[in-house]
Amino acid sequence: MARPYAGYGEKGLFPTPFDKAAALMESVIQRRPFVDGNKRTGLLGGAEVLYLAGHDFSASRDEMVEVAVALAEYKIEARQLSRWFEAYAKPLS
């Protein structure tokens, strides 16, 4: 849970909210801390990080499933995931 906020000195390892969301999602999905529900939890955790940073996240259900499965199978990495979050995030009004 702390990975998105990790850093050294004054510099964070994940500077943007999209990077933070990707870091959390990647950690939960690829490290599988739960017996079941890791992909759902990781995706919702990433979306929550964005929400707390003032962004609404909306991708189609099919695309969310596709991305979560691809991440679980190590077919995408955090940098691509960050861009995906950025593409589907809109500032809260």
N, C-alpha and C positions, 0 to 999 in steps of 0.2 A: 504494500500500500504506500510505502514511503518513496519508492523508486522515482515517481514523476518529479519529486521535489528534491532529489539528490543533487549535490554539487560540491564544489570546492571553492573555498574563499567566498567571494561575492558572485561567482559565476555558477549558474545552474546548468546541469547537464542537458536539461530539456527546457529550452527557453520559452517556447510558445505553448499556449494551451493545447494546440493540436499535437505537439510533441509529447506533452504530458499525458494526454488521453491515449496516444499510441503506446507509450511506455507502460501504462497501467494495463491496457488491454493485452499487450504482448506478454507481460509478466503472468497475468492470471491464466491466459489460454495456454501458453507454452510450458508453464511450470506446474500446471494442474494441481492446485492446492486442495481441490474438492474431489470427492468420488464421482460426482455428477454435476453438471451445470456450469462447467468452467467457461465455455464459449458464451453462454448467456450472461454470466456474471461479468466476464471481461468486457463484453460489449456495453452492458449497462454501466459499468464502472467508467469506461471511457466517455460515454455520453454524459454521465454525471459530472466528470471533471470539466467538460465543456460548458455544461449548464452553470456550474459554480463560477466559471470564468466569464459568464455573460453571453453564452452562445446556445442556440437551439440546434439540435442535430436531427436531420430527417433524411434518411435513405430508404429505399424500398426494402421491404422485408426480405425479398429474395436476395438482394445485394448484400444485406447484412449477414445473412446465412452464408453466402458465398465467400465473403471476406473472412468471417470467423473460421470457417472450415479451412480456407487457404492458409490462414495464420497458424492454425493447429497443425497443419501438415508442413509447416516451414516453407511454404511457397511464396510468401511475401515477408518483408521485413518492416521494422518500425518506421523507417523513412517513407516507404510507400504508404503505410498505414496513416502516418501523419498527414500526407497530402490528401488521402481519401477523406479523413475527418474534415480537413479544411474545405474540401469541395462541397461537402454537404452541411456545413455549419453556417448559420445565419445569426447575426446579432439579435439578442432578445430585444423586443420593443416595449 
